[in-house]
Amino acid sequence: MAGPVEVAPSASLRPRGWDDVVVVFLSDERVQITVGTQTETRNYAEMGFASKKNGTPIRAWEMLRMIAIEEGILKVASDSRKWAEVEKRVQEIRRIFRSVFGLADDPLPYIKRTRRDPEDFGYHAQFKIGLGPSYKY
């Protein structure tokens, strides 16, 4: 399977850290990205989530949208059968986001389940992500 198309980092979207980044899905194919006072609207291809093979969205785009639906937390138990598939998609999102935003640290760290807080586990977006009003209606 062909990987995603490489996208050059945006000169205008240069956050100091992941907490400066806001990603809002406007539709199945478009997001609005805000960093500080700069806002851009991009489709999946402009973000680097298009297949080199046929230009359609790669599966990592669907995973990113799932993270938006869940408002930044993707819960997958590490013993789940889907673990390898999810981890592969998260790795793709990490690589693309690091490239687009020019940040080296992990945008989606995995928080392990603990006895103290058994419900707070999974991949936690270090950036703000959600669905815009236009997506919801």
N, C-alpha and C positions, 0 to 999 in steps of 0.2 A: 504494500500500500504506500502510496506517495505521501510524503509529509506535507506540512503547511508551507505556504509561500513565505519567504523571508520579507520582513517589512523593516524599513529604516526607522530608527527612533525619531520621534517628533521633537523638533527644536523648541516648540512652544509648551510642550507638556513635560516639564522637568521638575518633578516633586522633590522635596527634601527627604521625604520618607513616605511609606505606604499610606500613612494616615492622612496625607494630603490628597490622595486619589479618590475620586468618586466616579463610579461607573453605574449608569442607569440604562436599562434596556428600554428602548422606545418601541421596538417591534421585535419579531423573531430574528431580523437581520441587522438591526441598527442599535447602536449604543450612543449615549451622550457621555463624554468624559470631561470631568472638571478637575483641574489642578489649580488651586488658588483662585485667581480671577480669570484664568483661561479656560474656555469651554470649546470643545470640538465634538462634532457628530461624525461617527464613522460606521461603516458597515463591517461585517465580519472579515471581508477580504482586506480592507484598509487597516484592520487591527492585526492581521497576520494569521487569521483562522481559516484561510481558503486552501483547499487541496491543490497541490501542484498538478495533480493528474487531471482534474476536471473543473476546478474553480468553485466547487460546492463547499459548504461549511464542513470542517473536520469535526469529529466527535467531541473534541475538547470544547468547541463552541457550545454544544448542547449541554455539556457539563457546567460551563460557566453560567449559562442561563439557569440551570438547576440551582446553582449557588445563589444566584440573584433571587430566585423564587423563595429560597429558604433564608433570605436576608443575611447571607454571608457565612452560613455554617452548613457544611455538608457532612451529615452523620453517616459514617460507614464503619462498622465494627471491623477491627483488624483481622478477625477470624472469618469474615464473610467470604463467600465464594467469589463475590464480585470484586474483592480487594485488588487483585492484579490489574483488572481493567480500569477501575477507578484511579488507581495510583498512576497508571500510564497517562491517562487524560490530565490528571492534576500536574504531572511533570511537564506536559505540553503547555498547559496554562502558565505554569511558573516560568518556563523558558521564554514564551512569547511576552509575558508581562515584564520580565526583566529587560528584554530587548527594547520594547516599546517605551518604557518609562526610565530606563537607564539606572535602575536600582539593583544592587547585588543581593540584598537579603531576601529571605523567603516571603513571598506574598501570601502563601497558603500553608502555614505550618499545621502539622497534625497534632492535636491535643489528645493524649491518651485518656481513656476512661479511668477514673479513680473511684475508690470506695467512698471517699468524702463527697464527691459530686458525680454520681454515676450517669447523669444526663448531659453533662458538659464535656462532650468528646467530639472528635471529627476534625475535618479541615476547617480552619477559621480564617476567613479573609482578613488580611491586615489593612485592606482598603475598604471603603464603603461601597456596597453594591446592592442593587434592588431593581424593582420594576417601576417604570414611570407610569403616570396616569394614562398616557396614550396606549401603553401596553396592556393595562388591566381592563380597558373598556373597549 
